[in-house]
Amino acid sequence: MRRKKGQKGVLSIEASISYSIFLMIIVTILYIMRIVYVYGLIQHAVSQTAKELSMYSYLYQVSGLNDINQQIQEGTAKRTKQFNGDIEELVRFYQEFSSGNITEKYNGTTDPKEIIKNIGATLLGQAGKEANQQLIELVVRPLMESYIGADAQGNGADARLEALRVVGGLKGLNLNSSSFFEDGSTIDLVVCYTIDPVMPVDILPSMNLANRACIRGMSGSSAFDGGSSSQKAEEMSVWEMAPVKRGNAIQEQEGVRNLPNHFPAYSAYDSASGKATAECSIDLRDASYQNVSGIKAAISRECKKMENFQDTTYDGVTLKRDDIKSRELVIYIPSSKGGREIDRASYDQAVKEIREKYPDIQITTKEID
């Protein structure tokens, strides 16, 4: 077969083009695998952090420090010293028991004593739901940083996440949808973040991802306390119950929830109208809610959880953000019946300011006995 003039090198050019396309596809697949790696890395950090928080909450309860801390709130200096001393002894015992491995690579709040104090403040409800956010910033984020760890070059967790194209690095991890002991027994960590992938073939835009770890915390309560206590609970007002039990009792009483328990942000969703409903209760007699700022913080936190909601599948139920056409937050407050003295002035002012900040969220107030 005679070779025609001008056809030299045609096969080489075609091979080069095919090889380039093949190489770009392979590199793109590798970048997709990198995204999966990031997801797994953050999921590991979230899961381990939740487990460690559960351990610390258990130590706080079984050591008897809860009772001592109740007396600290009354301002007794002697009890404050006892509280600090007992925690130091407790931590010393735990470190001997576990060989101190938990805090070796902990770059944030390394003092377990401070961690237990922060958890104790939340369990006692000293600052209402504001304590949840404080716990996240003071404990959860540093713990996650330690579990994400440094890369092979020795760069810290923040630099490692940025190198993996996580927008904002460590600060880009949004923990606002997390909750701590809101139902009395569950530590629910939800981390939302954005990955901006760089690929030879532009097939993926910025991706919003979420990792979640839900674990039963150790509250120190007995599993065998249900018999007579549940009977007494039926006789007493919901406002005489502990905050967590009160929330569960109100939800059962009102019957709004149609989503699974512990579903993030929302209690109910109406597929016909596209309306998503969240619920919370505020005891206006509590010291945390005697001023506008305290009430605003509690309501604002619920609104942030609603705004930050992402597509979620939980316990066989899927709710997509785009399917939500309207949002409602139902706030339960105590009525003035039964001799209760309720001053709604600060509450009404707080709701007014929150409505201006979140105009897309309908806020409904319901007084219950």
Beta strands, then each sheet from edge to edge (+ up, - down):
strand 1: 179-180
strand 2: 186-195
strand 3: 207-216
strand 4: 268-270
strand 5: 275-281
strand 6: 312-314
strand 7: 317-319
strand 8: 326-334
strand 9: 361-368
sheet 1: 1+ 2- 3+
sheet 2: 4+ 5- 8- 9-
sheet 3: 6+ 7-
end
